[in-house]
Amino acid sequence: MAIVQRVVAGAHPLAVRRGSRVTVENGGGAIDAEIDPRRVERIVRNLVVNGIEHGEGQPVTVEAHVSSGLPG
């Protein structure tokens, strides 16, 4: 969640300029995963910024949840 919070904080000035409000919803509890933090941060940042830039001032919600495993 720290990555998501950092991205949302960094995107806040853009959201203000575009008239959007960005919120974060956590599906409950900490999320532990073995990841490349730089890549995940880049992906989350791209998604958040795209939501703000193309959302026409609508709210943007970032949801982070833990799944029970891979489908299949």
N, C-alpha and C positions, 0 to 999 in steps of 0.2 A: 504493500500500500504506500510505502514511502515514495516509490517512483511515481505513482499516480498523483499523490499530493504535490510532489515537486513540479510535475508537468503542469498541473492545474494552476499552481501558484505562478509559474512562469508565463502561462497563457492569459492570466488575469487582465493585464493591460490591453491585450487585443480584444478580449471579451467585452471590456468596458467600452472600447472604441466602437465595436460592432453592435453594442446594445444587447449582448447575450449574457446570461447568467450560467455559470458552469457549476454543477454540483457533483458530488461523489457519493455513491451508495455502495456500502460494503455488505456483501452477503452474509456477514457474521464472522467475526474472528480474524485472526492473522492468516495471511496467505504465504506459505512457504513453498518455494520452488527453486530448482537448480536452473538458473537462467544466465544469459549474458546481459547484465544490467544495461549496458549501453544500447544494445539492440532493442531491448524491450522498451526502454525509455524513448528511443527514436520512434518506434511503432506507436506507442501511446501518444506521443507528442503530435505525430502526423494525424492521427485520428481526431484528437481534440481540436487541433488547429483547423482541420478540414470542417469539422462540425461547426466551429465558430464562423469561419469564413463563408461557408455555404448555407448556413442556417438562417439567414435573413433575420437575425435578431431574436430567434427563438431560443429557449433554454436548451442547454446541452447537459446531458446526464451521463456520467461515467459510472458504469457498474462493474464491480470486481467480485467475482464469486469463485468458490472452489468446487470443482466437479469431483465426482466419486471415482473417476478414472476415464480412460479412453473408451469411446463407443466400440461396440463390437461384441 
